Amino acid sequence: MERDIITVYCLIDEYLKVSGIKDDVRAEISNAEVLLIGYMAVNDFSGNYYKAHQYSMMMQLVKRIDYTRFLRRLAKINEVLSTLFLFLGSLFQ
């Protein structure tokens, strides 16, 4: 599972670079890390963002972020979610 998480993170990061979506310089956690938690929620936790957030914090997969802050960041980059998840889904089929 660890290799899959690293692969997905790298793919998300490259997708954001190609799309021209930049990180907020004030944020401690990158957009790729936020989207990784979102992807894990959809793929591994049946859409449960809370469980995915708790798992990633417990396993220290990404930098620490408060759950409500995570949800706000995810909503802020919402326009990327559907195209990114379609892209990742097509790669893994």
N, CA, C and O atoms as CSV, one atom per row, in Angstrom:
chain,resi,resn,atom,element,x,y,z
A,1,MET,N,N,0.825,-1.194,0.000
A,1,MET,CA,C,0.000,0.000,0.000
A,1,MET,C,C,0.867,1.255,0.000
A,1,MET,O,O,0.497,2.276,-0.579
A,2,GLU,N,N,2.021,1.168,0.654
A,2,GLU,CA,C,2.898,2.328,0.736
A,2,GLU,C,C,3.379,2.753,-0.655
A,2,GLU,O,O,3.434,3.943,-0.962
A,3,ARG,N,N,3.722,1.778,-1.483
A,3,ARG,CA,C,4.174,2.084,-2.833
A,3,ARG,C,C,3.053,2.742,-3.641
A,3,ARG,O,O,3.301,3.671,-4.409
A,4,ASP,N,N,1.818,2.257,-3.466
A,4,ASP,CA,C,0.676,2.836,-4.169
A,4,ASP,C,C,0.460,4.289,-3.762
A,4,ASP,O,O,0.167,5.133,-4.609
A,5,ILE,N,N,0.603,4.584,-2.482
A,5,ILE,CA,C,0.411,5.939,-1.987
A,5,ILE,C,C,1.470,6.867,-2.572
A,5,ILE,O,O,1.163,7.988,-2.978
A,6,ILE,N,N,2.707,6.403,-2.615
A,6,ILE,CA,C,3.781,7.224,-3.175
A,6,ILE,C,C,3.539,7.452,-4.668
A,6,ILE,O,O,3.726,8.562,-5.165
A,7,THR,N,N,3.129,6.416,-5.371
A,7,THR,CA,C,2.850,6.543,-6.804
A,7,THR,C,C,1.732,7.537,-7.056
A,7,THR,O,O,1.853,8.399,-7.927
A,8,VAL,N,N,0.645,7.428,-6.305
A,8,VAL,CA,C,-0.490,8.336,-6.477
A,8,VAL,C,C,-0.078,9.766,-6.147
A,8,VAL,O,O,-0.468,10.697,-6.852
A,9,TYR,N,N,0.702,9.954,-5.088
A,9,TYR,CA,C,1.164,11.296,-4.739
A,9,TYR,C,C,1.980,11.896,-5.884
A,9,TYR,O,O,1.773,13.053,-6.250
A,10,CYS,N,N,2.896,11.127,-6.446
A,10,CYS,CA,C,3.726,11.629,-7.547
A,10,CYS,C,C,2.881,11.970,-8.767
A,10,CYS,O,O,3.117,12.986,-9.421
A,11,LEU,N,N,1.900,11.132,-9.079
A,11,LEU,CA,C,1.013,11.409,-10.213
A,11,LEU,C,C,0.192,12.673,-9.982
A,11,LEU,O,O,0.034,13.487,-10.892
A,12,ILE,N,N,-0.328,12.841,-8.774
A,12,ILE,CA,C,-1.099,14.046,-8.448
A,12,ILE,C,C,-0.213,15.275,-8.560
A,12,ILE,O,O,-0.623,16.283,-9.135
A,13,ASP,N,N,0.980,15.206,-8.024
A,13,ASP,CA,C,1.900,16.337,-8.059
A,13,ASP,C,C,2.235,16.725,-9.504
A,13,ASP,O,O,2.233,17.908,-9.845
A,14,GLU,N,N,2.519,15.744,-10.338
A,14,GLU,CA,C,2.833,16.023,-11.745
A,14,GLU,C,C,1.612,16.581,-12.476
A,14,GLU,O,O,1.745,17.482,-13.304
A,15,TYR,N,N,0.434,16.054,-12.177
A,15,TYR,CA,C,-0.793,16.551,-12.795
A,15,TYR,C,C,-1.007,18.029,-12.459
A,15,TYR,O,O,-1.369,18.824,-13.326
A,16,LEU,N,N,-0.784,18.383,-11.207
A,16,LEU,CA,C,-0.945,19.780,-10.804
A,16,LEU,C,C,0.078,20.680,-11.493
A,16,LEU,O,O,-0.246,21.805,-11.875
A,17,LYS,N,N,1.298,20.198,-11.653
A,17,LYS,CA,C,2.323,20.984,-12.344
A,17,LYS,C,C,1.947,21.205,-13.801
A,17,LYS,O,O,2.067,22.319,-14.312
A,18,VAL,N,N,1.491,20.150,-14.474
A,18,VAL,CA,C,1.099,20.256,-15.881
A,18,VAL,C,C,-0.112,21.169,-16.032
A,18,VAL,O,O,-0.209,21.923,-17.000
A,19,SER,N,N,-1.033,21.100,-15.077
A,19,SER,CA,C,-2.236,21.937,-15.121
A,19,SER,C,C,-1.952,23.386,-14.759
A,19,SER,O,O,-2.803,24.252,-14.959
A,20,GLY,N,N,-0.768,23.659,-14.230
A,20,GLY,CA,C,-0.411,25.028,-13.862
A,20,GLY,C,C,-0.997,25.485,-12.539
A,20,GLY,O,O,-1.063,26.686,-12.277
A,21,ILE,N,N,-1.422,24.554,-11.703
A,21,ILE,CA,C,-2.002,24.902,-10.407
A,21,ILE,C,C,-0.878,24.953,-9.385
A,21,ILE,O,O,-0.202,23.956,-9.132
A,22,LYS,N,N,-0.694,26.108,-8.814
A,22,LYS,CA,C,0.413,26.327,-7.879
A,22,LYS,C,C,-0.085,26.261,-6.443
A,22,LYS,O,O,-1.253,26.519,-6.155
A,23,ASP,N,N,0.837,25.908,-5.550
A,23,ASP,CA,C,0.533,25.881,-4.124
A,23,ASP,C,C,0.516,27.295,-3.568
A,23,ASP,O,O,1.198,28.187,-4.074
A,24,ASP,N,N,-0.267,27.483,-2.527
A,24,ASP,CA,C,-0.258,28.732,-1.785
A,24,ASP,C,C,1.029,28.760,-0.963
A,24,ASP,O,O,1.287,27.839,-0.189
A,25,VAL,N,N,1.828,29.793,-1.122
A,25,VAL,CA,C,3.121,29.853,-0.436
A,25,VAL,C,C,2.965,29.943,1.076
A,25,VAL,O,O,3.893,29.603,1.810
A,26,ARG,N,N,1.812,30.394,1.551
A,26,ARG,CA,C,1.585,30.505,2.994
A,26,ARG,C,C,1.191,29.181,3.634
A,26,ARG,O,O,1.285,29.032,4.853
A,27,ALA,N,N,0.756,28.227,2.835
A,27,ALA,CA,C,0.267,26.955,3.362
A,27,ALA,C,C,1.422,26.026,3.719
A,27,ALA,O,O,2.445,25.992,3.035
A,28,GLU,N,N,1.240,25.284,4.788
A,28,GLU,CA,C,2.263,24.326,5.209
A,28,GLU,C,C,2.140,23.003,4.464
A,28,GLU,O,O,3.121,22.269,4.342
A,29,ILE,N,N,0.964,22.695,3.971
A,29,ILE,CA,C,0.712,21.435,3.275
A,29,ILE,C,C,0.394,21.748,1.810
A,29,ILE,O,O,-0.335,22.696,1.517
A,30,SER,N,N,0.934,20.965,0.916
A,30,SER,CA,C,0.764,21.234,-0.511
A,30,SER,C,C,-0.600,20.773,-1.006
A,30,SER,O,O,-1.279,19.981,-0.353
A,31,ASN,N,N,-0.990,21.282,-2.171
A,31,ASN,CA,C,-2.236,20.848,-2.798
A,31,ASN,C,C,-2.192,19.357,-3.115
A,31,ASN,O,O,-3.206,18.666,-3.011
A,32,ALA,N,N,-1.029,18.867,-3.497
A,32,ALA,CA,C,-0.895,17.438,-3.805
A,32,ALA,C,C,-1.169,16.579,-2.573
A,32,ALA,O,O,-1.780,15.515,-2.679
A,33,GLU,N,N,-0.720,17.034,-1.410
A,33,GLU,CA,C,-0.972,16.282,-0.179
A,33,GLU,C,C,-2.452,16.296,0.179
A,33,GLU,O,O,-2.998,15.281,0.612
A,34,VAL,N,N,-3.099,17.434,0.002
A,34,VAL,CA,C,-4.538,17.534,0.270
A,34,VAL,C,C,-5.304,16.612,-0.667
A,34,VAL,O,O,-6.202,15.888,-0.237
A,35,LEU,N,N,-4.950,16.639,-1.946
A,35,LEU,CA,C,-5.634,15.793,-2.914
A,35,LEU,C,C,-5.333,14.309,-2.694
A,35,LEU,O,O,-6.168,13.457,-2.998
A,36,LEU,N,N,-4.158,13.997,-2.173
A,36,LEU,CA,C,-3.839,12.606,-1.845
A,36,LEU,C,C,-4.788,12.079,-0.777
A,36,LEU,O,O,-5.290,10.961,-0.892
A,37,ILE,N,N,-5.034,12.865,0.249
A,37,ILE,CA,C,-5.981,12.448,1.288
A,37,ILE,C,C,-7.366,12.284,0.687
A,37,ILE,O,O,-8.077,11.334,1.013
A,38,GLY,N,N,-7.756,13.206,-0.193
A,38,GLY,CA,C,-9.048,13.095,-0.871
A,38,GLY,C,C,-9.142,11.842,-1.720
A,38,GLY,O,O,-10.170,11.165,-1.725
A,39,TYR,N,N,-8.082,11.533,-2.432
A,39,TYR,CA,C,-8.060,10.325,-3.252
A,39,TYR,C,C,-8.155,9.073,-2.381
A,39,TYR,O,O,-8.880,8.134,-2.709
A,40,MET,N,N,-7.424,9.068,-1.280
A,40,MET,CA,C,-7.480,7.928,-0.369
A,40,MET,C,C,-8.891,7.751,0.184
A,40,MET,O,O,-9.362,6.625,0.344
A,41,ALA,N,N,-9.564,8.864,0.476
A,41,ALA,CA,C,-10.933,8.779,0.992
A,41,ALA,C,C,-11.840,8.098,-0.018
A,41,ALA,O,O,-12.621,7.216,0.338
A,42,VAL,N,N,-11.739,8.501,-1.267
A,42,VAL,CA,C,-12.600,7.940,-2.306
A,42,VAL,C,C,-12.216,6.501,-2.618
A,42,VAL,O,O,-13.089,5.646,-2.768
A,43,ASN,N,N,-10.944,6.229,-2.716
A,43,ASN,CA,C,-10.473,4.920,-3.158
A,43,ASN,C,C,-10.449,3.867,-2.048
A,43,ASN,O,O,-10.815,2.715,-2.283
A,44,ASP,N,N,-10.024,4.250,-0.850
A,44,ASP,CA,C,-9.788,3.265,0.204
A,44,ASP,C,C,-10.775,3.317,1.366
A,44,ASP,O,O,-10.903,2.341,2.106
A,45,PHE,N,N,-11.476,4.440,1.538
A,45,PHE,CA,C,-12.336,4.602,2.708
A,45,PHE,C,C,-13.792,4.885,2.342
A,45,PHE,O,O,-14.514,5.518,3.112
A,46,SER,N,N,-14.220,4.424,1.183
A,46,SER,CA,C,-15.617,4.546,0.724
A,46,SER,C,C,-16.152,5.978,0.808
A,46,SER,O,O,-17.313,6.191,1.158
A,47,GLY,N,N,-15.309,6.946,0.490
A,47,GLY,CA,C,-15.731,8.342,0.485
A,47,GLY,C,C,-15.715,9.016,1.842
A,47,GLY,O,O,-16.182,10.149,1.964
A,48,ASN,N,N,-15.197,8.362,2.859
A,48,ASN,CA,C,-15.171,8.927,4.203
A,48,ASN,C,C,-13.885,9.755,4.379
A,48,ASN,O,O,-12.810,9.213,4.637
A,49,TYR,N,N,-14.027,11.070,4.233
A,49,TYR,CA,C,-12.881,11.973,4.328
A,49,TYR,C,C,-12.292,11.992,5.737
A,49,TYR,O,O,-11.081,12.137,5.904
A,50,TYR,N,N,-13.137,11.846,6.736
A,50,TYR,CA,C,-12.645,11.874,8.114
A,50,TYR,C,C,-11.706,10.700,8.382
A,50,TYR,O,O,-10.629,10.876,8.952
A,51,LYS,N,N,-12.117,9.509,7.971
A,51,LYS,CA,C,-11.270,8.332,8.197
A,51,LYS,C,C,-9.955,8.432,7.422
A,51,LYS,O,O,-8.899,8.061,7.935
A,52,ALA,N,N,-10.020,8.930,6.197
A,52,ALA,CA,C,-8.806,9.085,5.391
A,52,ALA,C,C,-7.877,10.107,6.033
A,52,ALA,O,O,-6.661,9.918,6.063
A,53,HIS,N,N,-8.451,11.189,6.546
A,53,HIS,CA,C,-7.649,12.216,7.217
A,53,HIS,C,C,-6.990,11.628,8.460
A,53,HIS,O,O,-5.793,11.817,8.676
A,54,GLN,N,N,-7.760,10.920,9.274
A,54,GLN,CA,C,-7.219,10.331,10.489
A,54,GLN,C,C,-6.117,9.318,10.175
A,54,GLN,O,O,-5.091,9.280,10.854
A,55,TYR,N,N,-6.330,8.506,9.152
A,55,TYR,CA,C,-5.335,7.514,8.768
A,55,TYR,C,C,-4.035,8.184,8.312
A,55,TYR,O,O,-2.945,7.779,8.716
A,56,SER,N,N,-4.161,9.197,7.479
A,56,SER,CA,C,-2.952,9.864,6.975
A,56,SER,C,C,-2.213,10.601,8.087
A,56,SER,O,O,-0.988,10.712,8.039
A,57,MET,N,N,-2.935,11.108,9.087
A,57,MET,CA,C,-2.276,11.764,10.217
A,57,MET,C,C,-1.603,10.722,11.113
A,57,MET,O,O,-0.486,10.935,11.583
A,58,MET,N,N,-2.278,9.608,11.347
A,58,MET,CA,C,-1.727,8.559,12.201
A,58,MET,C,C,-0.459,7.947,11.579
A,58,MET,O,O,0.520,7.686,12.278
A,59,MET,N,N,-0.494,7.727,10.268
A,59,MET,CA,C,0.637,7.116,9.576
A,59,MET,C,C,1.692,8.144,9.169
A,59,MET,O,O,2.740,7.783,8.634
A,60,GLN,N,N,1.416,9.410,9.419
A,60,GLN,CA,C,2.309,10.517,9.060
A,60,GLN,C,C,2.660,10.504,7.578
A,60,GLN,O,O,3.821,10.645,7.196
A,61,LEU,N,N,1.622,10.329,6.744
A,61,LEU,CA,C,1.816,10.309,5.300
A,61,LEU,C,C,2.029,11.707,4.740
A,61,LEU,O,O,2.753,11.890,3.761
A,62,VAL,N,N,1.399,12.685,5.362
A,62,VAL,CA,C,1.510,14.084,4.937
A,62,VAL,C,C,1.767,14.942,6.168
A,62,VAL,O,O,1.711,14.465,7.301
A,63,LYS,N,N,2.045,16.202,5.925
A,63,LYS,CA,C,2.226,17.113,7.052
A,63,LYS,C,C,0.917,17.254,7.799
A,63,LYS,O,O,-0.154,17.076,7.218
A,64,ARG,N,N,0.992,17.570,9.070
A,64,ARG,CA,C,-0.181,17.692,9.928
A,64,ARG,C,C,-1.070,18.849,9.482
A,64,ARG,O,O,-0.596,19.956,9.230
A,65,ILE,N,N,-2.372,18.569,9.391
A,65,ILE,CA,C,-3.364,19.581,9.050
A,65,ILE,C,C,-4.642,19.263,9.816
A,65,ILE,O,O,-5.042,18.102,9.914
A,66,ASP,N,N,-5.271,20.281,10.351
A,66,ASP,CA,C,-6.533,20.125,11.061
A,66,ASP,C,C,-7.600,19.655,10.076
A,66,ASP,O,O,-7.560,20.024,8.902
A,67,TYR,N,N,-8.548,18.849,10.535
A,67,TYR,CA,C,-9.565,18.282,9.647
A,67,TYR,C,C,-10.401,19.359,8.969
A,67,TYR,O,O,-10.645,19.284,7.764
A,68,THR,N,N,-10.841,20.354,9.724
A,68,THR,CA,C,-11.657,21.411,9.114
A,68,THR,C,C,-10.847,22.218,8.101
A,68,THR,O,O,-11.381,22.651,7.080
A,69,ARG,N,N,-9.575,22.418,8.378
A,69,ARG,CA,C,-8.691,23.118,7.440
A,69,ARG,C,C,-8.524,22.293,6.165
A,69,ARG,O,O,-8.518,22.829,5.057
A,70,PHE,N,N,-8.389,20.984,6.346
A,70,PHE,CA,C,-8.290,20.078,5.202
A,70,PHE,C,C,-9.529,20.196,4.313
A,70,PHE,O,O,-9.407,20.291,3.092
A,71,LEU,N,N,-10.717,20.192,4.917
A,71,LEU,CA,C,-11.955,20.299,4.146
A,71,LEU,C,C,-12.037,21.620,3.391
A,71,LEU,O,O,-12.482,21.653,2.244
A,72,ARG,N,N,-11.611,22.707,4.027
A,72,ARG,CA,C,-11.617,24.009,3.338
A,72,ARG,C,C,-10.647,24.014,2.170
A,72,ARG,O,O,-10.967,24.534,1.101
A,73,ARG,N,N,-9.458,23.439,2.363
A,73,ARG,CA,C,-8.480,23.375,1.276
A,73,ARG,C,C,-8.998,22.509,0.127
A,73,ARG,O,O,-8.812,22.841,-1.044
A,74,LEU,N,N,-9.645,21.403,0.473
A,74,LEU,CA,C,-10.193,20.511,-0.542
A,74,LEU,C,C,-11.287,21.217,-1.346
A,74,LEU,O,O,-11.349,21.084,-2.568
A,75,ALA,N,N,-12.138,21.960,-0.661
A,75,ALA,CA,C,-13.200,22.708,-1.340
A,75,ALA,C,C,-12.615,23.805,-2.230
A,75,ALA,O,O,-13.174,24.119,-3.280
A,76,LYS,N,N,-11.508,24.377,-1.814
A,76,LYS,CA,C,-10.871,25.455,-2.575
A,76,LYS,C,C,-10.320,24.949,-3.915
A,76,LYS,O,O,-10.341,25.675,-4.909
A,77,ILE,N,N,-9.837,23.729,-3.939
A,77,ILE,CA,C,-9.289,23.170,-5.176
A,77,ILE,C,C,-10.239,22.134,-5.782
A,77,ILE,O,O,-9.806,21.189,-6.441
A,78,ASN,N,N,-11.510,22.324,-5.555
A,78,ASN,CA,C,-12.548,21.394,-5.982
A,78,ASN,C,C,-12.599,21.209,-7.499
A,78,ASN,O,O,-12.901,20.114,-7.973
A,79,GLU,N,N,-12.310,22.255,-8.260
A,79,GLU,CA,C,-12.423,22.157,-9.710
A,79,GLU,C,C,-11.448,21.140,-10.300
A,79,GLU,O,O,-11.655,20.668,-11.418
A,80,VAL,N,N,-10.415,20.805,-9.584
A,80,VAL,CA,C,-9.418,19.843,-10.056
A,80,VAL,C,C,-9.855,18.410,-9.758
A,80,VAL,O,O,-9.454,17.483,-10.462
A,81,LEU,N,N,-10.660,18.224,-8.738
A,81,LEU,CA,C,-10.981,16.884,-8.244
A,81,LEU,C,C,-11.530,15.933,-9.300
A,81,LEU,O,O,-11.000,14.835,-9.473
A,82,SER,N,N,-12.568,16.331,-9.998
A,82,SER,CA,C,-13.215,15.397,-10.919
A,82,SER,C,C,-12.288,15.001,-12.062
A,82,SER,O,O,-12.205,13.822,-12.405
A,83,THR,N,N,-11.592,15.961,-12.653
A,83,THR,CA,C,-10.687,15.613,-13.758
A,83,THR,C,C,-9.504,14.791,-13.262
A,83,THR,O,O,-9.054,13.871,-13.945
A,84,LEU,N,N,-9.004,15.118,-12.086
A,84,LEU,CA,C,-7.875,14.368,-11.528
A,84,LEU,C,C,-8.272,12.936,-11.220
A,84,LEU,O,O,-7.533,12.009,-11.551
A,85,PHE,N,N,-9.420,12.739,-10.594
A,85,PHE,CA,C,-9.847,11.391,-10.240
A,85,PHE,C,C,-10.165,10.563,-11.486
A,85,PHE,O,O,-9.925,9.355,-11.504
A,86,LEU,N,N,-10.701,11.203,-12.524
A,86,LEU,CA,C,-10.923,10.493,-13.789
A,86,LEU,C,C,-9.592,10.076,-14.404
A,86,LEU,O,O,-9.450,8.965,-14.913
A,87,PHE,N,N,-8.622,10.980,-14.349
A,87,PHE,CA,C,-7.278,10.693,-14.847
A,87,PHE,C,C,-6.649,9.526,-14.106
A,87,PHE,O,O,-6.128,8.600,-14.728
A,88,LEU,N,N,-6.696,9.565,-12.770
A,88,LEU,CA,C,-6.112,8.481,-11.979
A,88,LEU,C,C,-6.865,7.165,-12.173
A,88,LEU,O,O,-6.264,6.093,-12.241
A,89,GLY,N,N,-8.187,7.269,-12.261
A,89,GLY,CA,C,-8.994,6.066,-12.479
A,89,GLY,C,C,-8.672,5.383,-13.792
A,89,GLY,O,O,-8.614,4.155,-13.863
A,90,SER,N,N,-8.463,6.175,-14.831
A,90,SER,CA,C,-8.133,5.591,-16.137
A,90,SER,C,C,-6.742,4.948,-16.124
A,90,SER,O,O,-6.508,3.963,-16.823
A,91,LEU,N,N,-5.825,5.500,-15.334
A,91,LEU,CA,C,-4.485,4.923,-15.254
A,91,LEU,C,C,-4.479,3.570,-14.555
A,91,LEU,O,O,-3.724,2.675,-14.932
A,92,PHE,N,N,-5.313,3.424,-13.545
A,92,PHE,CA,C,-5.278,2.214,-12.723
A,92,PHE,C,C,-6.239,1.125,-13.198
A,92,PHE,O,O,-6.331,0.075,-12.561
A,93,GLN,N,N,-6.955,1.348,-14.296
A,93,GLN,CA,C,-7.864,0.305,-14.785
A,93,GLN,C,C,-7.149,-0.640,-15.708
A,93,GLN,O,O,-7.755,-1.583,-16.218
